[in-house]
Every structure is written in C-alpha cells, then in structure tokens.
Amino acid sequence: MARLNLVLALVLLACALSVVSANHRARKLFTELEAGQKRMRDLDVEWGQLQLEQSTLAAHVRVATVAREKLGMKPPAPGQIISVDALPGK
C-alpha cells in the first residue's frame, strides 16, 4: 500500500509540474502574440502614413511645381508639339 501511495504521489507531482509548465508556455505564447499584433498595428499605421505621403508627393500640382522650380522645366511652345495618331485597331 505504501508503494502505491508513493507511485501515485510521484504521478501527481509529475502532472502538477506538467500543468505549471503548460501554463507558463501558454502565457509566454500569448505575450508573443500580443507583441506581434502590436507590431502589426504599428506597421499598418506606418503604411497609411506612407500612402498619404506618396499621394501628396505624386500629386500633379506638386510634380509640376518641382519640375518648374528644381529642374527648370517649362511647357513646350506650340510649335514644338507634335501630335502622333495611334494605328487603327490598337
């Protein structure tokens, strides 16, 4: 009877340690999940900001202003414009 009690106590101890280990692992994984979700939200905000910046920089008025001021470009004179017709069916 004493042997059986000892074996059962060892089994109980092993089960208790397994439960503690599983709980620790679950908490650690949950923490990693929350950190990953926060990173995802931060990247989503950054993506939105980058899209807004891109739309601002690519706006026609901005492109025209940069071309005129920084690159010294100007519209061609009417005599310099050549119109090319597309081929039929294309």
PyMOL CGO cylinders between C-alpha atoms (Angstrom):
from pymol import cmd
from pymol.cgo import CYLINDER

trace = [
    CYLINDER, 0.00, 0.00, 0.00, 2.84, 2.40, 0.82, 0.3, 1, 1, 1, 1, 1, 1,
    CYLINDER, 2.84, 2.40, 0.82, 4.43, 1.72, -2.58, 0.3, 1, 1, 1, 1, 1, 1,
    CYLINDER, 4.43, 1.72, -2.58, 1.19, 2.52, -4.34, 0.3, 1, 1, 1, 1, 1, 1,
    CYLINDER, 1.19, 2.52, -4.34, 0.91, 5.78, -2.41, 0.3, 1, 1, 1, 1, 1, 1,
    CYLINDER, 0.91, 5.78, -2.41, 4.49, 6.68, -3.37, 0.3, 1, 1, 1, 1, 1, 1,
    CYLINDER, 4.49, 6.68, -3.37, 3.85, 5.92, -7.04, 0.3, 1, 1, 1, 1, 1, 1,
    CYLINDER, 3.85, 5.92, -7.04, 0.63, 7.92, -7.00, 0.3, 1, 1, 1, 1, 1, 1,
    CYLINDER, 0.63, 7.92, -7.00, 2.40, 10.84, -5.29, 0.3, 1, 1, 1, 1, 1, 1,
    CYLINDER, 2.40, 10.84, -5.29, 5.12, 10.80, -7.97, 0.3, 1, 1, 1, 1, 1, 1,
    CYLINDER, 5.12, 10.80, -7.97, 2.50, 10.68, -10.73, 0.3, 1, 1, 1, 1, 1, 1,
    CYLINDER, 2.50, 10.68, -10.73, 0.65, 13.55, -9.06, 0.3, 1, 1, 1, 1, 1, 1,
    CYLINDER, 0.65, 13.55, -9.06, 3.89, 15.56, -8.82, 0.3, 1, 1, 1, 1, 1, 1,
    CYLINDER, 3.89, 15.56, -8.82, 4.67, 14.91, -12.50, 0.3, 1, 1, 1, 1, 1, 1,
    CYLINDER, 4.67, 14.91, -12.50, 1.16, 16.01, -13.51, 0.3, 1, 1, 1, 1, 1, 1,
    CYLINDER, 1.16, 16.01, -13.51, 1.40, 19.15, -11.40, 0.3, 1, 1, 1, 1, 1, 1,
    CYLINDER, 1.40, 19.15, -11.40, 4.75, 20.06, -12.96, 0.3, 1, 1, 1, 1, 1, 1,
    CYLINDER, 4.75, 20.06, -12.96, 3.28, 19.46, -16.42, 0.3, 1, 1, 1, 1, 1, 1,
    CYLINDER, 3.28, 19.46, -16.42, 0.37, 21.79, -15.68, 0.3, 1, 1, 1, 1, 1, 1,
    CYLINDER, 0.37, 21.79, -15.68, 2.71, 24.51, -14.41, 0.3, 1, 1, 1, 1, 1, 1,
    CYLINDER, 2.71, 24.51, -14.41, 4.93, 24.12, -17.48, 0.3, 1, 1, 1, 1, 1, 1,
    CYLINDER, 4.93, 24.12, -17.48, 1.95, 24.23, -19.86, 0.3, 1, 1, 1, 1, 1, 1,
    CYLINDER, 1.95, 24.23, -19.86, 0.58, 27.37, -18.18, 0.3, 1, 1, 1, 1, 1, 1,
    CYLINDER, 0.58, 27.37, -18.18, 3.95, 29.08, -18.41, 0.3, 1, 1, 1, 1, 1, 1,
    CYLINDER, 3.95, 29.08, -18.41, 4.29, 28.18, -22.08, 0.3, 1, 1, 1, 1, 1, 1,
    CYLINDER, 4.29, 28.18, -22.08, 0.74, 29.41, -22.80, 0.3, 1, 1, 1, 1, 1, 1,
    CYLINDER, 0.74, 29.41, -22.80, 1.42, 32.75, -21.10, 0.3, 1, 1, 1, 1, 1, 1,
    CYLINDER, 1.42, 32.75, -21.10, 4.68, 33.16, -22.99, 0.3, 1, 1, 1, 1, 1, 1,
    CYLINDER, 4.68, 33.16, -22.99, 2.97, 32.42, -26.33, 0.3, 1, 1, 1, 1, 1, 1,
    CYLINDER, 2.97, 32.42, -26.33, 0.13, 34.82, -25.50, 0.3, 1, 1, 1, 1, 1, 1,
    CYLINDER, 0.13, 34.82, -25.50, 2.67, 37.57, -24.74, 0.3, 1, 1, 1, 1, 1, 1,
    CYLINDER, 2.67, 37.57, -24.74, 4.41, 36.92, -28.06, 0.3, 1, 1, 1, 1, 1, 1,
    CYLINDER, 4.41, 36.92, -28.06, 1.05, 37.01, -29.85, 0.3, 1, 1, 1, 1, 1, 1,
    CYLINDER, 1.05, 37.01, -29.85, 0.17, 40.38, -28.33, 0.3, 1, 1, 1, 1, 1, 1,
    CYLINDER, 0.17, 40.38, -28.33, 3.60, 41.78, -29.26, 0.3, 1, 1, 1, 1, 1, 1,
    CYLINDER, 3.60, 41.78, -29.26, 3.12, 40.57, -32.83, 0.3, 1, 1, 1, 1, 1, 1,
    CYLINDER, 3.12, 40.57, -32.83, -0.33, 42.12, -33.02, 0.3, 1, 1, 1, 1, 1, 1,
    CYLINDER, -0.33, 42.12, -33.02, 1.02, 45.43, -31.72, 0.3, 1, 1, 1, 1, 1, 1,
    CYLINDER, 1.02, 45.43, -31.72, 3.78, 45.32, -34.34, 0.3, 1, 1, 1, 1, 1, 1,
    CYLINDER, 3.78, 45.32, -34.34, 1.13, 44.63, -37.00, 0.3, 1, 1, 1, 1, 1, 1,
    CYLINDER, 1.13, 44.63, -37.00, -0.94, 47.63, -35.87, 0.3, 1, 1, 1, 1, 1, 1,
    CYLINDER, -0.94, 47.63, -35.87, 2.15, 49.87, -35.84, 0.3, 1, 1, 1, 1, 1, 1,
    CYLINDER, 2.15, 49.87, -35.84, 3.09, 48.75, -39.35, 0.3, 1, 1, 1, 1, 1, 1,
    CYLINDER, 3.09, 48.75, -39.35, -0.48, 49.33, -40.51, 0.3, 1, 1, 1, 1, 1, 1,
    CYLINDER, -0.48, 49.33, -40.51, -0.36, 52.91, -39.21, 0.3, 1, 1, 1, 1, 1, 1,
    CYLINDER, -0.36, 52.91, -39.21, 3.03, 53.45, -40.87, 0.3, 1, 1, 1, 1, 1, 1,
    CYLINDER, 3.03, 53.45, -40.87, 1.67, 52.03, -44.14, 0.3, 1, 1, 1, 1, 1, 1,
    CYLINDER, 1.67, 52.03, -44.14, -1.22, 54.50, -44.05, 0.3, 1, 1, 1, 1, 1, 1,
    CYLINDER, -1.22, 54.50, -44.05, 1.17, 57.38, -43.41, 0.3, 1, 1, 1, 1, 1, 1,
    CYLINDER, 1.17, 57.38, -43.41, 3.40, 56.28, -46.29, 0.3, 1, 1, 1, 1, 1, 1,
    CYLINDER, 3.40, 56.28, -46.29, 0.42, 56.04, -48.65, 0.3, 1, 1, 1, 1, 1, 1,
    CYLINDER, 0.42, 56.04, -48.65, -0.65, 59.55, -47.66, 0.3, 1, 1, 1, 1, 1, 1,
    CYLINDER, -0.65, 59.55, -47.66, 2.88, 60.85, -48.19, 0.3, 1, 1, 1, 1, 1, 1,
    CYLINDER, 2.88, 60.85, -48.19, 3.09, 59.14, -51.57, 0.3, 1, 1, 1, 1, 1, 1,
    CYLINDER, 3.09, 59.14, -51.57, -0.22, 60.61, -52.73, 0.3, 1, 1, 1, 1, 1, 1,
    CYLINDER, -0.22, 60.61, -52.73, 0.95, 64.05, -51.61, 0.3, 1, 1, 1, 1, 1, 1,
    CYLINDER, 0.95, 64.05, -51.61, 4.29, 63.76, -53.38, 0.3, 1, 1, 1, 1, 1, 1,
    CYLINDER, 4.29, 63.76, -53.38, 2.74, 62.34, -56.56, 0.3, 1, 1, 1, 1, 1, 1,
    CYLINDER, 2.74, 62.34, -56.56, 0.03, 64.99, -56.87, 0.3, 1, 1, 1, 1, 1, 1,
    CYLINDER, 0.03, 64.99, -56.87, 0.07, 66.64, -60.30, 0.3, 1, 1, 1, 1, 1, 1,
    CYLINDER, 0.07, 66.64, -60.30, 0.47, 70.14, -58.86, 0.3, 1, 1, 1, 1, 1, 1,
    CYLINDER, 0.47, 70.14, -58.86, 3.45, 69.07, -56.76, 0.3, 1, 1, 1, 1, 1, 1,
    CYLINDER, 3.45, 69.07, -56.76, 5.13, 67.32, -59.71, 0.3, 1, 1, 1, 1, 1, 1,
    CYLINDER, 5.13, 67.32, -59.71, 4.61, 70.39, -61.90, 0.3, 1, 1, 1, 1, 1, 1,
    CYLINDER, 4.61, 70.39, -61.90, 5.99, 72.69, -59.21, 0.3, 1, 1, 1, 1, 1, 1,
    CYLINDER, 5.99, 72.69, -59.21, 9.10, 70.56, -58.65, 0.3, 1, 1, 1, 1, 1, 1,
    CYLINDER, 9.10, 70.56, -58.65, 9.68, 70.25, -62.40, 0.3, 1, 1, 1, 1, 1, 1,
    CYLINDER, 9.68, 70.25, -62.40, 9.42, 74.01, -62.84, 0.3, 1, 1, 1, 1, 1, 1,
    CYLINDER, 9.42, 74.01, -62.84, 11.37, 75.15, -59.75, 0.3, 1, 1, 1, 1, 1, 1,
    CYLINDER, 11.37, 75.15, -59.75, 14.04, 72.49, -59.21, 0.3, 1, 1, 1, 1, 1, 1,
    CYLINDER, 14.04, 72.49, -59.21, 14.56, 71.18, -62.73, 0.3, 1, 1, 1, 1, 1, 1,
    CYLINDER, 14.56, 71.18, -62.73, 13.93, 74.41, -64.64, 0.3, 1, 1, 1, 1, 1, 1,
    CYLINDER, 13.93, 74.41, -64.64, 11.40, 72.73, -66.92, 0.3, 1, 1, 1, 1, 1, 1,
    CYLINDER, 11.40, 72.73, -66.92, 8.70, 74.67, -68.78, 0.3, 1, 1, 1, 1, 1, 1,
    CYLINDER, 8.70, 74.67, -68.78, 5.85, 73.74, -71.13, 0.3, 1, 1, 1, 1, 1, 1,
    CYLINDER, 5.85, 73.74, -71.13, 6.88, 73.44, -74.80, 0.3, 1, 1, 1, 1, 1, 1,
    CYLINDER, 6.88, 73.44, -74.80, 5.98, 76.21, -77.23, 0.3, 1, 1, 1, 1, 1, 1,
    CYLINDER, 5.98, 76.21, -77.23, 3.02, 75.45, -79.53, 0.3, 1, 1, 1, 1, 1, 1,
    CYLINDER, 3.02, 75.45, -79.53, 5.38, 74.95, -82.50, 0.3, 1, 1, 1, 1, 1, 1,
    CYLINDER, 5.38, 74.95, -82.50, 7.33, 72.28, -80.60, 0.3, 1, 1, 1, 1, 1, 1,
    CYLINDER, 7.33, 72.28, -80.60, 4.36, 69.99, -80.01, 0.3, 1, 1, 1, 1, 1, 1,
    CYLINDER, 4.36, 69.99, -80.01, 3.92, 67.07, -82.44, 0.3, 1, 1, 1, 1, 1, 1,
    CYLINDER, 3.92, 67.07, -82.44, 0.74, 65.01, -82.39, 0.3, 1, 1, 1, 1, 1, 1,
    CYLINDER, 0.74, 65.01, -82.39, 1.06, 61.31, -83.25, 0.3, 1, 1, 1, 1, 1, 1,
    CYLINDER, 1.06, 61.31, -83.25, -2.10, 59.36, -84.17, 0.3, 1, 1, 1, 1, 1, 1,
    CYLINDER, -2.10, 59.36, -84.17, -2.41, 55.78, -82.96, 0.3, 1, 1, 1, 1, 1, 1,
    CYLINDER, -2.41, 55.78, -82.96, -2.59, 53.00, -85.52, 0.3, 1, 1, 1, 1, 1, 1,
    CYLINDER, -2.59, 53.00, -85.52, -6.13, 51.79, -86.27, 0.3, 1, 1, 1, 1, 1, 1,
    CYLINDER, -6.13, 51.79, -86.27, -7.22, 48.89, -84.12, 0.3, 1, 1, 1, 1, 1, 1,
    CYLINDER, -7.22, 48.89, -84.12, -4.68, 49.47, -81.38, 0.3, 1, 1, 1, 1, 1, 1,
]
cmd.load_cgo(trace, "trace")
